[in-house]
Amino acid sequence: MRIVHWLLAVSIAGAWLTRSQVDGYHEVFGYVAAGLVAVRLLWSMVGNRYARVSAYVRSPKATLAYLRQVLGHTAARYIGHNPLGGWMALLLWSCVAALAVSGWALNTDLLWGYAWPVRVHVALGWSLLVLIGLHLAGVVFTSWQHRENLVAAMVTGQKNPASGTDVD
């Protein structure tokens, strides 16, 4: 999944950088992102317990309780996604999926030439950038709060084992 994560980051960056070019690379990056969403969806059903959506998307009540703990500097360390991170992952993957579908739909005969599908696609692109910014801020904050380098963990796959009040 780490490879999928980093390939998605590259495909999103590539799609963003080629958004105003007419050479077809933007579409290629979009289709790669769509394929990665499909892989992630499949892995969320057959992967290990940390990969399953049911393991990292908590109820709104539990997520709000966790947010209060974060604001009070009493939040537990999670071995997998924390409740806010779980919802962020779901939002990010959903936004990428919506971007892929809207980008594909722009090239169908049904929607060809209309302005509103383009506006939807552009709005989703900007929304994804905002979500990515929030995601990165959350990674930095959580790394600082728990004195753990989450970026390094996403590269190496190694995270400190659970201990004490950590949630496994």
VMD Tcl script that draws the C-alpha trace (Angstrom):
set ca {
  {0.00 0.00 0.00}
  {2.93 2.34 0.57}
  {3.85 1.98 -3.11}
  {0.25 2.75 -4.09}
  {0.32 5.80 -1.81}
  {3.48 7.22 -3.37}
  {2.41 6.36 -6.93}
  {-0.85 8.19 -6.25}
  {1.10 11.21 -5.01}
  {3.19 11.19 -8.20}
  {0.15 10.74 -10.45}
  {-1.70 13.60 -8.73}
  {1.33 15.86 -9.01}
  {1.72 14.89 -12.65}
  {-1.96 15.54 -13.38}
  {-1.76 18.90 -11.67}
  {1.40 19.94 -13.51}
  {-0.06 18.93 -16.90}
  {-3.59 20.26 -16.29}
  {-3.43 22.92 -19.00}
  {-1.48 20.94 -21.58}
  {-3.15 19.27 -24.53}
  {-0.59 16.49 -25.02}
  {-2.58 13.78 -23.23}
  {-0.32 13.36 -20.21}
  {-2.98 14.81 -17.91}
  {-5.39 12.06 -18.93}
  {-2.71 9.37 -18.51}
  {-1.98 10.57 -14.97}
  {-5.73 10.61 -14.29}
  {-6.19 7.03 -15.50}
  {-3.21 5.91 -13.40}
  {-4.82 7.57 -10.36}
  {-8.13 5.85 -11.17}
  {-6.37 2.48 -11.36}
  {-4.70 3.12 -8.02}
  {-8.08 3.95 -6.48}
  {-9.36 0.60 -7.78}
  {-6.36 -1.21 -6.27}
  {-6.93 0.56 -2.94}
  {-10.62 -0.32 -2.98}
  {-9.81 -3.97 -3.61}
  {-7.10 -3.97 -0.93}
  {-9.54 -2.44 1.57}
  {-11.57 -5.63 1.25}
  {-8.84 -8.28 1.15}
  {-5.83 -6.64 2.80}
  {-4.59 -6.89 6.36}
  {-6.54 -5.37 9.23}
  {-4.81 -1.99 9.00}
  {-5.77 -1.74 5.31}
  {-9.46 -2.37 5.82}
  {-11.71 0.68 5.89}
  {-13.59 -0.77 8.86}
  {-10.35 -0.65 10.86}
  {-9.59 3.01 10.32}
  {-12.86 4.83 9.69}
  {-14.39 5.33 13.11}
  {-17.84 6.64 13.97}
  {-18.41 10.41 13.92}
  {-18.85 10.29 17.71}
  {-15.50 8.55 18.22}
  {-13.83 10.92 15.76}
  {-15.14 14.00 17.57}
  {-13.99 12.53 20.88}
  {-10.54 12.01 19.35}
  {-10.52 15.60 18.04}
  {-11.22 16.84 21.58}
  {-8.31 14.74 22.82}
  {-6.04 16.18 20.11}
  {-7.01 19.72 21.08}
  {-6.43 18.86 24.73}
  {-3.04 17.26 23.95}
  {-4.21 13.93 25.39}
  {-4.74 11.97 22.16}
  {-3.54 8.38 22.11}
  {-1.03 7.24 19.52}
  {-2.49 4.89 16.89}
  {-0.48 2.19 15.16}
  {-2.72 2.49 12.10}
  {-4.73 5.54 11.07}
  {-6.06 7.66 13.91}
  {-9.77 8.57 13.61}
  {-9.10 11.91 11.89}
  {-6.55 10.32 9.58}
  {-9.00 7.58 8.67}
  {-11.64 10.07 7.59}
  {-9.01 12.09 5.72}
  {-7.92 8.97 3.83}
  {-11.52 8.26 2.90}
  {-12.02 11.86 1.74}
  {-8.80 11.84 -0.29}
  {-9.55 8.54 -2.04}
  {-13.15 9.62 -2.70}
  {-12.06 12.95 -4.15}
  {-9.52 11.24 -6.44}
  {-12.22 8.80 -7.57}
  {-14.64 11.66 -8.26}
  {-11.93 13.51 -10.20}
  {-11.23 10.43 -12.30}
  {-14.91 9.88 -13.07}
  {-15.50 13.55 -13.86}
  {-12.40 13.69 -16.06}
  {-13.48 10.62 -17.96}
  {-17.03 12.00 -18.30}
  {-15.70 15.19 -19.89}
  {-14.70 13.13 -22.92}
  {-18.02 11.39 -23.41}
  {-20.45 12.38 -26.13}
  {-23.09 13.07 -23.50}
  {-21.15 15.85 -21.75}
  {-18.88 17.05 -24.55}
  {-18.97 20.83 -24.92}
  {-20.81 21.68 -21.70}
  {-19.11 24.05 -19.27}
  {-20.52 22.73 -15.99}
  {-18.68 19.36 -16.07}
  {-15.42 21.24 -16.54}
  {-16.26 23.48 -13.56}
  {-17.03 20.39 -11.45}
  {-13.72 18.78 -12.44}
  {-11.77 21.96 -11.67}
  {-13.55 22.40 -8.33}
  {-12.73 18.79 -7.42}
  {-9.09 19.43 -8.36}
  {-8.88 22.45 -6.04}
  {-10.72 20.51 -3.32}
  {-8.15 17.75 -3.60}
  {-5.35 20.28 -3.15}
  {-7.01 21.58 0.01}
  {-7.42 18.01 1.31}
  {-3.78 17.25 0.52}
  {-2.73 20.36 2.45}
  {-4.82 19.27 5.44}
  {-3.44 15.74 5.15}
  {0.15 17.01 5.17}
  {-0.59 19.31 8.11}
  {-2.09 16.37 9.99}
  {0.97 14.22 9.29}
  {3.32 16.95 10.51}
  {1.20 17.65 13.60}
  {0.79 13.98 14.52}
  {4.49 13.32 13.95}
  {5.30 16.22 16.28}
  {2.66 15.28 18.86}
  {3.81 11.66 19.18}
  {7.49 12.27 18.43}
  {7.37 9.88 15.49}
  {8.38 10.40 11.87}
  {5.29 9.28 9.95}
  {6.83 10.14 6.58}
  {9.74 7.80 7.30}
  {7.25 5.14 8.37}
  {5.46 5.53 5.02}
  {8.77 4.99 3.23}
  {10.21 2.14 5.30}
  {7.07 0.48 6.64}
  {8.61 0.59 10.11}
  {6.77 2.23 12.96}
  {7.51 1.98 16.66}
  {5.52 -0.92 18.16}
  {2.50 -0.25 20.35}
  {3.15 0.35 24.00}
  {1.29 1.72 27.02}
  {-1.78 3.64 25.93}
  {-1.20 3.24 22.17}
  {-4.12 1.96 20.15}
  {-3.26 -1.07 18.03}
}
mol new
graphics top color blue
foreach p $ca { graphics top sphere $p radius 0.5 }
foreach p [lrange $ca 0 end-1] q [lrange $ca 1 end] { graphics top cylinder $p $q radius 0.2 }
display resetview
